[in-house]
Amino acid sequence: MEVKIYNYQYSSPFAPHIENFIRLKRNAGFPYNSSARILRVFDEMIMDKFPDSRYFTKEIVDAWISLKPNEHPNGLLRRMTPVRGLSQYMYKTGIGDYIIPGHIPDHQIKYEAHIYTKDELISFFRAADNIPYSSFSPYKCYIIPVIFRLYFLCGLRLSEGIHIKREDINLNTGCITISESKSWKLRKVYVSQELLTMLREYDEIIDNKMPDRRCFFPTFNGDGFIAKCTIGNWFHEIEKTAFKDIPLVGNKRTTHCFRHTFATERINRWIEDDEVNVNVMYPYLSQYMGHCHFEDTDYYLKLVASFYPEINKRMAEVNSNVLPEVDEYEE
């Protein structure tokens, strides 16, 4: 049996259950695109190794876990989550009696943030603005200066930037609707006038080349969103030039670290401003960044204290009842 959901086809005996599970998620408001891709790979594994299986078994789970030897625990976690959800769905609908345990993998490894210095930011965006034209990726030189500024100036997650659709951006007001986020909680992000001007100029250029595009940052042929690995490749291309004369201090530089830098810079400015009440502004930052709980935002208070030690005294004035200490942070 073959079932198609958007661009993904499922052909194993699990296909109808995968289809119903994804439909259930999307009806609940979850885009579920990345998870649908993962379930496509799972479906292929079933066809290859367990073509006659119609229920979850420990053998199937073991095969899925070992599909990528030496995989990072966080990568395994991303692969396990939708498959575990499928096993729970099938169990609750009376299809089989096996649910993937929740302790696989045991825990997620938290990455330590790199907070970009002023010199690093200036050098990075200077290099980004001078990326040469490439016939293999004709829109790359236009996209790079804009999308990386969105990551830094708006604190977007990697997936949020690449999944922005044209209809998500109001080029009159500077409001960006973020619909595909980590928590799938829709929110609105407003950009500065300077960034809005850049967004308008970029959109005009791309619109002349691809007037019918759906994605704000299109691929070469305009048939979908840019992949995360593409952003990673672009970042590494830029950093070779941008940071060649700037020694790395602290943890590894990544695109996601722009989000950390945005948050710490914002909190630091509030703390330095005698007229700003951090306790009042804090919920707005949490909502702007798409956090479901204040505890997810609290991590950045620790980063501010670590990277701006001169303000530790003023940090102590922040109400500990409103901003409790936590050990975990959001990736």
Secondary structure, 3 states (H helix, E strand, C coil): CCEEECCEEECCCCHHHHHHHHHHHHHCCCCCHHHHHHHHHHHHHHHHHCCCCCCCCHHHHHHHHCCCCCCCHHHHHHHHHHHHHHHHHHHHCCCCCCCCCCCCCCCCCCCCCCCCCHHHHHHHHHHHHCCCCCCCCCCHHHHHHHHHHHHHHHCCCHHHHHCCEHHHEECCCCEEEECCCCCCCCEEEECCHHHHHHHHHHHHHHHHHCCCCCECCECCCCCCECCHHHHHHHHHHHHHHHCCCCCCCCCCCCCCHHHHHHHHHHHHHHHHCCCCCHHHHHHHHHHHCCCCCHHHHHHHHHHHHHHCHHHHHHHCCCCCCCCCCCCCCCC
